Amino acid sequence: MTESSTPSRPAAFSYPGHGANARTGVAICHGFTGSPLSVMPWAQHLADLGYAVSVPLLPGHGTDWRELAVTGWKDWYRSYERALLDLAGRTDSCFTAGLSMGGAIALLAASRHQVAGVSVVNPGLSFYDRRVRIIGLLKYFQRTTVPIQEDQPTAAATNDGDYALTPLAAVHELKKLFSSTVRALPRVGAPVQVFKSRTDAVVPPTSLALLRKGLGGNLTEVLDLASSGHVATLDVDAPVIFARSGEFVAAHAHRTSTLETP
């Protein structure tokens, strides 16, 4: 594994492929206000199977809310896309993957590049809070809000940085990312695997409805996670995610990828 800083702090990390699966890559994207720590066990499992894995740290993440407030969704997307393109340069087929907001970014990348497949966990495309409809105006009157909290969370805790507050400017950027991804879904040409927690206080069921409508037949698999909350990659159903995503990658690794620099 290679990292940009010590393992105890949020950092981008990657695993070189090995064995028969070395020429297949998976680029995994973490979620909003999160860090690679939230998907590290998932990445480690795929790396143990021999796949080349890359997990970038998105701008404004892994630090504090003040840095997040001055970044935009295009900064987040481009950071992930650079990691994906770098991985594609070392492999024959590439998959995009992500958790929550990272799922939206992975899907957007798949709409812009020919990838072998997409695997996403609780992908975000919509909001519970109706105030998001006026977030472009509200951010000028209210700088921050408190993060969404799940009742009795069972996911393992991570030290993703200081995000005791959420900047509304970043929420506005998140809304724009979701809108761009929804518009791009019909252009995704790869098979898509979705894991969805039955109880998720962060991403509403409308996100899955948008996926079904936008992806059509390319939405090949929807797997129900009965015992996990939003950050399911660190929760009770994590072994299901690891095993089934590994099977998904193996089943579609024969598909070649065509990724070009924008």
Contacts in CASP RR format, 6 or more apart in sequence:
PFRMAT RR
TARGET T0000
AUTHOR 0000-0000-0000
METHOD contacts of the structure
MODEL  1
MTESSTPSRPAAFSYPGHGANARTGVAICHGFTGSPLSVMPWAQHLADLG
YAVSVPLLPGHGTDWRELAVTGWKDWYRSYERALLDLAGRTDSCFTAGLS
MGGAIALLAASRHQVAGVSVVNPGLSFYDRRVRIIGLLKYFQRTTVPIQE
DQPTAAATNDGDYALTPLAAVHELKKLFSSTVRALPRVGAPVQVFKSRTD
AVVPPTSLALLRKGLGGNLTEVLDLASSGHVATLDVDAPVIFARSGEFVA
AHAHRTSTLETP
1 13 0 8 1.000
1 14 0 8 1.000
1 15 0 8 1.000
1 47 0 8 1.000
2 13 0 8 1.000
2 14 0 8 1.000
2 16 0 8 1.000
3 11 0 8 1.000
3 12 0 8 1.000
3 13 0 8 1.000
4 11 0 8 1.000
4 12 0 8 1.000
4 13 0 8 1.000
4 57 0 8 1.000
5 11 0 8 1.000
8 159 0 8 1.000
9 62 0 8 1.000
9 159 0 8 1.000
10 34 0 8 1.000
10 35 0 8 1.000
10 36 0 8 1.000
10 37 0 8 1.000
10 57 0 8 1.000
10 61 0 8 1.000
10 62 0 8 1.000
10 159 0 8 1.000
10 160 0 8 1.000
10 161 0 8 1.000
11 35 0 8 1.000
11 36 0 8 1.000
11 57 0 8 1.000
12 36 0 8 1.000
12 54 0 8 1.000
12 55 0 8 1.000
12 56 0 8 1.000
12 57 0 8 1.000
12 83 0 8 1.000
13 36 0 8 1.000
13 40 0 8 1.000
13 43 0 8 1.000
13 55 0 8 1.000
14 52 0 8 1.000
14 53 0 8 1.000
14 54 0 8 1.000
14 55 0 8 1.000
14 83 0 8 1.000
14 87 0 8 1.000
15 43 0 8 1.000
15 44 0 8 1.000
15 46 0 8 1.000
15 47 0 8 1.000
15 51 0 8 1.000
15 52 0 8 1.000
15 53 0 8 1.000
15 54 0 8 1.000
16 22 0 8 1.000
16 52 0 8 1.000
17 25 0 8 1.000
17 47 0 8 1.000
17 50 0 8 1.000
17 51 0 8 1.000
17 52 0 8 1.000
17 53 0 8 1.000
18 50 0 8 1.000
19 50 0 8 1.000
20 50 0 8 1.000
21 49 0 8 1.000
21 50 0 8 1.000
21 51 0 8 1.000
21 250 0 8 1.000
21 253 0 8 1.000
22 50 0 8 1.000
22 51 0 8 1.000
22 52 0 8 1.000
22 91 0 8 1.000
23 52 0 8 1.000
23 91 0 8 1.000
23 92 0 8 1.000
23 93 0 8 1.000
24 51 0 8 1.000
24 52 0 8 1.000
24 91 0 8 1.000
24 92 0 8 1.000
24 93 0 8 1.000
24 94 0 8 1.000
24 95 0 8 1.000
24 116 0 8 1.000
24 249 0 8 1.000
24 253 0 8 1.000
25 51 0 8 1.000
25 52 0 8 1.000
25 53 0 8 1.000
25 54 0 8 1.000
25 87 0 8 1.000
25 90 0 8 1.000
25 91 0 8 1.000
25 93 0 8 1.000
25 94 0 8 1.000
25 95 0 8 1.000
26 43 0 8 1.000
26 46 0 8 1.000
26 51 0 8 1.000
26 52 0 8 1.000
26 53 0 8 1.000
26 54 0 8 1.000
26 87 0 8 1.000
26 94 0 8 1.000
26 95 0 8 1.000
26 96 0 8 1.000
26 97 0 8 1.000
26 119 0 8 1.000
26 249 0 8 1.000
27 53 0 8 1.000
27 54 0 8 1.000
27 55 0 8 1.000
27 56 0 8 1.000
27 80 0 8 1.000
27 83 0 8 1.000
27 84 0 8 1.000
27 87 0 8 1.000
27 94 0 8 1.000
27 95 0 8 1.000
27 96 0 8 1.000
27 97 0 8 1.000
27 106 0 8 1.000
27 109 0 8 1.000
28 36 0 8 1.000
28 39 0 8 1.000
28 42 0 8 1.000
28 43 0 8 1.000
28 53 0 8 1.000
28 54 0 8 1.000
28 55 0 8 1.000
28 97 0 8 1.000
28 98 0 8 1.000
28 99 0 8 1.000
28 106 0 8 1.000
29 39 0 8 1.000
29 55 0 8 1.000
29 56 0 8 1.000
29 58 0 8 1.000
29 80 0 8 1.000
29 96 0 8 1.000
29 97 0 8 1.000
29 98 0 8 1.000
29 99 0 8 1.000
29 101 0 8 1.000
29 102 0 8 1.000
29 103 0 8 1.000
29 105 0 8 1.000
29 106 0 8 1.000
30 36 0 8 1.000
30 37 0 8 1.000
30 38 0 8 1.000
30 39 0 8 1.000
30 55 0 8 1.000
30 57 0 8 1.000
30 58 0 8 1.000
30 61 0 8 1.000
30 98 0 8 1.000
30 99 0 8 1.000
30 100 0 8 1.000
30 102 0 8 1.000
31 38 0 8 1.000
31 58 0 8 1.000
31 61 0 8 1.000
31 98 0 8 1.000
31 99 0 8 1.000
31 100 0 8 1.000
31 101 0 8 1.000
31 102 0 8 1.000
31 103 0 8 1.000
32 100 0 8 1.000
32 101 0 8 1.000
32 102 0 8 1.000
32 170 0 8 1.000
32 174 0 8 1.000
33 61 0 8 1.000
33 65 0 8 1.000
33 68 0 8 1.000
33 147 0 8 1.000
33 160 0 8 1.000
33 163 0 8 1.000
33 166 0 8 1.000
34 61 0 8 1.000
34 62 0 8 1.000
34 158 0 8 1.000
34 160 0 8 1.000
34 161 0 8 1.000
34 163 0 8 1.000
35 57 0 8 1.000
35 61 0 8 1.000
35 62 0 8 1.000
35 158 0 8 1.000
35 160 0 8 1.000
35 161 0 8 1.000
36 43 0 8 1.000
36 55 0 8 1.000
36 56 0 8 1.000
36 57 0 8 1.000
37 158 0 8 1.000
37 159 0 8 1.000
37 160 0 8 1.000
38 99 0 8 1.000
38 158 0 8 1.000
38 160 0 8 1.000
38 231 0 8 1.000
38 233 0 8 1.000
38 234 0 8 1.000
39 55 0 8 1.000
39 98 0 8 1.000
39 99 0 8 1.000
39 233 0 8 1.000
40 55 0 8 1.000
41 233 0 8 1.000
41 234 0 8 1.000
41 238 0 8 1.000
41 242 0 8 1.000
42 97 0 8 1.000
42 99 0 8 1.000
42 121 0 8 1.000
42 233 0 8 1.000
42 238 0 8 1.000
42 241 0 8 1.000
42 242 0 8 1.000
42 245 0 8 1.000
43 53 0 8 1.000
43 55 0 8 1.000
45 242 0 8 1.000
45 246 0 8 1.000
46 53 0 8 1.000
46 242 0 8 1.000
46 245 0 8 1.000
46 246 0 8 1.000
46 249 0 8 1.000
47 53 0 8 1.000
49 246 0 8 1.000
49 249 0 8 1.000
49 250 0 8 1.000
51 249 0 8 1.000
52 87 0 8 1.000
52 90 0 8 1.000
52 91 0 8 1.000
54 83 0 8 1.000
54 84 0 8 1.000
54 86 0 8 1.000
54 87 0 8 1.000
55 83 0 8 1.000
56 79 0 8 1.000
56 80 0 8 1.000
56 82 0 8 1.000
56 83 0 8 1.000
57 79 0 8 1.000
58 71 0 8 1.000
58 75 0 8 1.000
58 76 0 8 1.000
58 79 0 8 1.000
58 80 0 8 1.000
59 67 0 8 1.000
59 71 0 8 1.000
59 72 0 8 1.000
59 75 0 8 1.000
59 76 0 8 1.000
59 79 0 8 1.000
60 67 0 8 1.000
60 68 0 8 1.000
60 70 0 8 1.000
60 71 0 8 1.000
60 75 0 8 1.000
61 68 0 8 1.000
61 76 0 8 1.000
61 160 0 8 1.000
62 160 0 8 1.000
62 161 0 8 1.000
63 161 0 8 1.000
63 162 0 8 1.000
64 161 0 8 1.000
64 162 0 8 1.000
64 163 0 8 1.000
65 144 0 8 1.000
65 162 0 8 1.000
65 163 0 8 1.000
65 164 0 8 1.000
65 165 0 8 1.000
65 166 0 8 1.000
65 167 0 8 1.000
65 170 0 8 1.000
66 167 0 8 1.000
68 163 0 8 1.000
68 167 0 8 1.000
68 170 0 8 1.000
69 143 0 8 1.000
69 167 0 8 1.000
69 169 0 8 1.000
69 170 0 8 1.000
70 169 0 8 1.000
71 170 0 8 1.000
71 173 0 8 1.000
72 170 0 8 1.000
72 173 0 8 1.000
73 173 0 8 1.000
73 174 0 8 1.000
73 176 0 8 1.000
73 177 0 8 1.000
73 180 0 8 1.000
76 101 0 8 1.000
76 105 0 8 1.000
76 173 0 8 1.000
76 177 0 8 1.000
77 105 0 8 1.000
77 108 0 8 1.000
77 109 0 8 1.000
77 177 0 8 1.000
80 102 0 8 1.000
80 105 0 8 1.000
80 106 0 8 1.000
80 109 0 8 1.000
81 109 0 8 1.000
81 112 0 8 1.000
81 262 0 8 1.000
84 94 0 8 1.000
84 96 0 8 1.000
84 109 0 8 1.000
84 113 0 8 1.000
84 259 0 8 1.000
85 259 0 8 1.000
85 261 0 8 1.000
87 94 0 8 1.000
88 94 0 8 1.000
88 113 0 8 1.000
88 257 0 8 1.000
88 259 0 8 1.000
89 259 0 8 1.000
91 257 0 8 1.000
92 256 0 8 1.000
92 257 0 8 1.000
93 115 0 8 1.000
93 116 0 8 1.000
93 252 0 8 1.000
93 253 0 8 1.000
93 254 0 8 1.000
93 255 0 8 1.000
93 256 0 8 1.000
93 257 0 8 1.000
94 115 0 8 1.000
94 116 0 8 1.000
94 257 0 8 1.000
94 259 0 8 1.000
95 115 0 8 1.000
95 116 0 8 1.000
95 117 0 8 1.000
95 118 0 8 1.000
95 119 0 8 1.000
95 249 0 8 1.000
95 252 0 8 1.000
96 106 0 8 1.000
96 107 0 8 1.000
96 109 0 8 1.000
96 110 0 8 1.000
96 115 0 8 1.000
96 117 0 8 1.000
96 118 0 8 1.000
96 119 0 8 1.000
97 103 0 8 1.000
97 106 0 8 1.000
97 118 0 8 1.000
97 119 0 8 1.000
97 120 0 8 1.000
97 245 0 8 1.000
98 105 0 8 1.000
98 106 0 8 1.000
98 119 0 8 1.000
98 120 0 8 1.000
98 121 0 8 1.000
98 123 0 8 1.000
99 120 0 8 1.000
99 121 0 8 1.000
99 122 0 8 1.000
99 231 0 8 1.000
99 232 0 8 1.000
99 233 0 8 1.000
100 121 0 8 1.000
100 122 0 8 1.000
100 123 0 8 1.000
100 124 0 8 1.000
100 202 0 8 1.000
100 203 0 8 1.000
100 230 0 8 1.000
100 231 0 8 1.000
101 124 0 8 1.000
101 174 0 8 1.000
101 177 0 8 1.000
102 120 0 8 1.000
102 123 0 8 1.000
103 120 0 8 1.000
103 121 0 8 1.000
103 123 0 8 1.000
103 124 0 8 1.000
104 123 0 8 1.000
104 124 0 8 1.000
104 125 0 8 1.000
104 177 0 8 1.000
104 178 0 8 1.000
104 181 0 8 1.000
105 177 0 8 1.000
105 181 0 8 1.000
106 118 0 8 1.000
106 119 0 8 1.000
106 120 0 8 1.000
106 123 0 8 1.000
107 118 0 8 1.000
107 120 0 8 1.000
107 123 0 8 1.000
107 181 0 8 1.000
107 184 0 8 1.000
107 185 0 8 1.000
107 188 0 8 1.000
107 192 0 8 1.000
108 177 0 8 1.000
108 180 0 8 1.000
108 181 0 8 1.000
108 184 0 8 1.000
109 115 0 8 1.000
110 117 0 8 1.000
110 118 0 8 1.000
110 188 0 8 1.000
110 189 0 8 1.000
110 190 0 8 1.000
110 192 0 8 1.000
111 181 0 8 1.000
111 184 0 8 1.000
111 185 0 8 1.000
111 187 0 8 1.000
111 188 0 8 1.000
111 189 0 8 1.000
112 184 0 8 1.000
112 187 0 8 1.000
112 262 0 8 1.000
113 257 0 8 1.000
113 258 0 8 1.000
113 259 0 8 1.000
113 260 0 8 1.000
114 189 0 8 1.000
114 190 0 8 1.000
114 256 0 8 1.000
114 257 0 8 1.000
114 258 0 8 1.000
114 259 0 8 1.000
115 190 0 8 1.000
115 257 0 8 1.000
115 259 0 8 1.000
116 190 0 8 1.000
116 249 0 8 1.000
116 252 0 8 1.000
116 253 0 8 1.000
116 255 0 8 1.000
116 256 0 8 1.000
116 257 0 8 1.000
117 190 0 8 1.000
117 191 0 8 1.000
117 192 0 8 1.000
117 193 0 8 1.000
117 248 0 8 1.000
117 249 0 8 1.000
117 252 0 8 1.000
117 255 0 8 1.000
118 188 0 8 1.000
118 190 0 8 1.000
118 191 0 8 1.000
118 192 0 8 1.000
118 193 0 8 1.000
119 192 0 8 1.000
119 193 0 8 1.000
119 195 0 8 1.000
119 245 0 8 1.000
119 248 0 8 1.000
119 249 0 8 1.000
120 192 0 8 1.000
120 193 0 8 1.000
120 194 0 8 1.000
120 195 0 8 1.000
121 194 0 8 1.000
121 195 0 8 1.000
121 232 0 8 1.000
121 233 0 8 1.000
121 241 0 8 1.000
122 195 0 8 1.000
122 196 0 8 1.000
122 197 0 8 1.000
122 200 0 8 1.000
122 202 0 8 1.000
122 203 0 8 1.000
122 229 0 8 1.000
122 230 0 8 1.000
122 232 0 8 1.000
123 194 0 8 1.000
123 203 0 8 1.000
123 207 0 8 1.000
123 211 0 8 1.000
124 178 0 8 1.000
124 203 0 8 1.000
124 207 0 8 1.000
125 178 0 8 1.000
125 181 0 8 1.000
125 182 0 8 1.000
125 203 0 8 1.000
125 206 0 8 1.000
125 207 0 8 1.000
125 210 0 8 1.000
125 211 0 8 1.000
126 178 0 8 1.000
126 203 0 8 1.000
126 204 0 8 1.000
126 206 0 8 1.000
126 207 0 8 1.000
126 210 0 8 1.000
127 175 0 8 1.000
127 178 0 8 1.000
127 204 0 8 1.000
128 148 0 8 1.000
128 201 0 8 1.000
128 202 0 8 1.000
128 204 0 8 1.000
131 138 0 8 1.000
132 171 0 8 1.000
132 175 0 8 1.000
135 168 0 8 1.000
135 171 0 8 1.000
135 172 0 8 1.000
135 175 0 8 1.000
136 172 0 8 1.000
138 168 0 8 1.000
139 167 0 8 1.000
139 168 0 8 1.000
139 169 0 8 1.000
139 171 0 8 1.000
139 172 0 8 1.000
142 168 0 8 1.000
143 167 0 8 1.000
143 168 0 8 1.000
143 169 0 8 1.000
144 165 0 8 1.000
144 166 0 8 1.000
144 167 0 8 1.000
144 168 0 8 1.000
145 165 0 8 1.000
145 166 0 8 1.000
145 168 0 8 1.000
145 171 0 8 1.000
146 164 0 8 1.000
146 165 0 8 1.000
146 166 0 8 1.000
147 163 0 8 1.000
147 164 0 8 1.000
147 165 0 8 1.000
147 166 0 8 1.000
148 201 0 8 1.000
148 202 0 8 1.000
149 201 0 8 1.000
150 201 0 8 1.000
150 202 0 8 1.000
150 229 0 8 1.000
150 230 0 8 1.000
151 201 0 8 1.000
153 229 0 8 1.000
153 231 0 8 1.000
154 227 0 8 1.000
154 228 0 8 1.000
154 229 0 8 1.000
154 235 0 8 1.000
154 236 0 8 1.000
155 228 0 8 1.000
155 229 0 8 1.000
155 230 0 8 1.000
155 231 0 8 1.000
155 232 0 8 1.000
155 234 0 8 1.000
155 235 0 8 1.000
156 234 0 8 1.000
156 235 0 8 1.000
158 234 0 8 1.000
182 210 0 8 1.000
182 214 0 8 1.000
185 210 0 8 1.000
185 211 0 8 1.000
185 213 0 8 1.000
185 214 0 8 1.000
185 215 0 8 1.000
186 214 0 8 1.000
186 215 0 8 1.000
188 215 0 8 1.000
188 218 0 8 1.000
189 218 0 8 1.000
190 218 0 8 1.000
190 252 0 8 1.000
190 255 0 8 1.000
191 218 0 8 1.000
191 220 0 8 1.000
191 221 0 8 1.000
191 248 0 8 1.000
191 252 0 8 1.000
192 211 0 8 1.000
192 215 0 8 1.000
192 218 0 8 1.000
192 219 0 8 1.000
192 220 0 8 1.000
192 221 0 8 1.000
193 220 0 8 1.000
193 221 0 8 1.000
193 223 0 8 1.000
193 244 0 8 1.000
193 245 0 8 1.000
193 248 0 8 1.000
194 208 0 8 1.000
194 211 0 8 1.000
194 219 0 8 1.000
194 221 0 8 1.000
194 222 0 8 1.000
194 223 0 8 1.000
195 223 0 8 1.000
195 225 0 8 1.000
195 232 0 8 1.000
195 237 0 8 1.000
195 240 0 8 1.000
195 241 0 8 1.000
195 244 0 8 1.000
195 245 0 8 1.000
196 208 0 8 1.000
196 222 0 8 1.000
196 223 0 8 1.000
196 224 0 8 1.000
196 225 0 8 1.000
197 225 0 8 1.000
197 228 0 8 1.000
197 229 0 8 1.000
197 230 0 8 1.000
197 232 0 8 1.000
197 235 0 8 1.000
197 237 0 8 1.000
198 224 0 8 1.000
198 225 0 8 1.000
198 226 0 8 1.000
199 228 0 8 1.000
199 229 0 8 1.000
200 229 0 8 1.000
200 230 0 8 1.000
201 229 0 8 1.000
201 230 0 8 1.000
202 230 0 8 1.000
203 230 0 8 1.000
208 222 0 8 1.000
211 219 0 8 1.000
212 219 0 8 1.000
221 244 0 8 1.000
221 248 0 8 1.000
223 240 0 8 1.000
223 244 0 8 1.000
225 232 0 8 1.000
225 235 0 8 1.000
225 237 0 8 1.000
225 240 0 8 1.000
225 241 0 8 1.000
226 237 0 8 1.000
227 235 0 8 1.000
227 236 0 8 1.000
227 237 0 8 1.000
228 235 0 8 1.000
228 236 0 8 1.000
228 237 0 8 1.000
228 238 0 8 1.000
229 235 0 8 1.000
232 238 0 8 1.000
232 241 0 8 1.000
233 241 0 8 1.000
END
